[in-house]
Amino acid sequence: MDILIRIEHALEVALSRSGDPAGPPRLAEAIRHSVFPGGARIRPRLCLSVALACGADGRALETAAVTGAAIELLHCASLVHDDLPCFDNAATRRGVASVHRAFGEPLAVLAGDALIVLAFESLALGVRRAALLAPLTVLVARAAGTPLGLVAGQAWECETEVVLATYQRAKTASLFACATQAGALAAGADPARWRALGDCLGEAYQVADDINDSVGDAATLGKPCGQDLALGRPSAVAQHGLSGAHDHLDRLIAASVDAIPDCHGAAMLTVLIRRELQRLLLPAIAASRAA
């Protein structure tokens, strides 16, 4: 089964639990609006790709798909909360109305909360290998919470002094590192060897996002631009300048490929990561070179 098909199926199974007719129908709509249509699904795709590179098949791939879907639900929750008026006050996301614009602020808060809970429910019900349930749950929880996860990343925006790398590792790279480690763990490989790849990829993704926010356009990106400057957010462009951010991005792309551990699928994963980085980061690369 194709990787993306596995991911979308796992997400549909998870969301079917939130769509029970006994529950509030508009909340169920808001949750679905948060997840579909999706973006690149890079985090769950990374999770499954690492699992395949480590030799996963059968139940191991099923475990990776369920975990990848849980990671994507957490990512979607973070976007819902990030768009709220108390943070970025973004009107659009992925080319459509953000959840608080489509359903109102109270339901957006609740939809984000529900997605977080749903992520862990999906793990509990979907990971059928008992020995992996606890370590995968801890891995995902640490990537979502504090002191080094998503919640911490959002909280750094409320501080007066921020180390950019610390902020970016928490806000963005935490889920990438979770995805690479979870894919390895699902395949029976050592997850610690795969953390550096996730950290480098996540930081590269965030630097590209910073560049896009600085010089991109909302119509192309499907979300507001100029937010970092307007809201005083930490960014690679603010710290290094546009040219410096581009150079930093180039270094991170090279470091991502270098961080792939030796495994029987290393060559395949190298090709995949290079292709995905070029596809996902092309707008930022083009924009920075044209500026």
Phi, psi and omega in degrees: 000136179302145182303311184295324178296318178301317183294311182297324177295315180298322178292320178297318178299316180297314183289338178297335179285337181266354184259018179301133180302341179286342183270172179295119186295324182289329175294317178299320177296318180296321178296314179296320178300329181289331189255327182236138354288145184275174174272221183284347184055036186297323183292309177293327176296321177296318179301312180290324180294319177295317178302316179295319179297333179270005175095017183289146170207171176054238184295328178297319177292323176298317178298317179296321180294316179297316180293318177300320178295321178298319178297319179295323177297320176294320177299314179299320178299319181294325178292319178300313180290322181297328183280348185299154179304330181286347177245265186265342181053048182274135182276335183228158176206128181056033175082002177233174180299137174297163187297319181290333176284326182277327188234355182096155185296316181302315181290331177294315177301314182291323178296317177299315178299316182296323180295323178297313179297319181296326178300315182284329174297320179297319176298313184299322183269337188260336179276107187268355177265103189304324183293339182264344187299311182295309180297324178291321179296317178296318179301313181292320181298317180294326178288336182270333192256228183223148022264356189236010184254197184305313181299317177297320179300316177294322182291331178299335178291347180262359181265156180274334178237124186225133170272119189305314182297321178296316179299312184290325177297323181282310187291322187240309187291339182301317180285329176294315179295323176298317182296315181293318181291321180294321178297318178295315181299319179298329181271000180085015178263169181284113183294331182299328181291345185255000182293317184301322178300313180296319179298314182293316179297316181297318180292322177298317179299319181289321178297318177299319179296322177298318180294315177301318180297328183282318187233001181278185176230148186297326182296322180284318186274341179077017178205163182297150175245166181077013183290320183300313180292316183296324185258002180067033180283148173296138179205157178295326180292317179296324184277319188251350190081165184297314180295318179294324178294321177297316178298319179297320178298316178301318180295321181291324177297314178297319181294327179297314180293319180295335185278355180291119181292161175295128176197167185292340179255020184298318181296315179299318182291325178298314178299315181299313183294319177299316180295316181293320179297317178296318181292313185283328185258359182304316178303319180291318180296314180297318182295318183291327180284331181280340185285000000 
